[in-house]
Amino acid sequence: MRAIDDDLIYRDECYQIVGCCMEVHKRLGCGFKEAVYQEALEMEFVDNTLNFEREKRLKIQYKGIFLKKVYTPDFVCFGKIVLELKAASELTDIHQAQLFNYLKASHLRLGLLVNFGETSLQFKRFIL
């Protein structure tokens, strides 16, 4: 997995998603728990008629068998972008690994990792 800066995959969709995230961060700032941002972002997505599924259950396979446990990313947007939210002082390798696992489980190509926990909104794009 690699961080994407200049890759144009799903450019317009990402622009819409990040725009909604920026609006939420502008209004709420940092300091809330992740669930607050998730709920506010869902409202922003609805207001902007953005196509999304919240906490979509993703099945995990091990040796060809589906496990009982599932992954639930915060959002799957446009049916093709995994969006994972954080409210942390900084993004870590563990956060990135979590997003990477969501991409593997969903068989989707692009993930956005967004951190509301800093004074400026931070986001990274990842492609599988």
SULCOR-V8623 format. One line per field, one symbol per residue. ss: DSSP state (H for helix, E for strand, C for the rest). phi: phi as a letter, one per 20 degrees, with the letter a starting at -180 (. if undefined). psi: psi as a letter, one per 20 degrees, with the letter a starting at -180 (. if undefined). Layout:
ss: ???
phi: ???
psi: ???
This chain:
ss: CEEECCCCCCHHHHHHHHHHHHHHHHHHCCCCCHHHHHHHHHHHHHHCCCCEEECCEEEEEECCEEEEEEEECCEEECCCEEEEEECCCCCCHHHHHHHHHHHHHHCCCEEEEEECCCCCCEEEEEEC
phi: .cfdddfeglgfffgfffgfffffffeemdoefgfffffffgffffgdlefbcelfedfddclndffffcecfgbddlmbcedddccdfafdfffffffgfffffemeeccddddeedfdfdbcdcce
psi: qqqpgipjplggghggghggghgghhhharirqhhghgghhggggghjlppqpplpppqpqoljppqhqqqnqgqopjjippopqqmrhqqrhggghggghggghikqhpqpopoijrhqppqqppp.
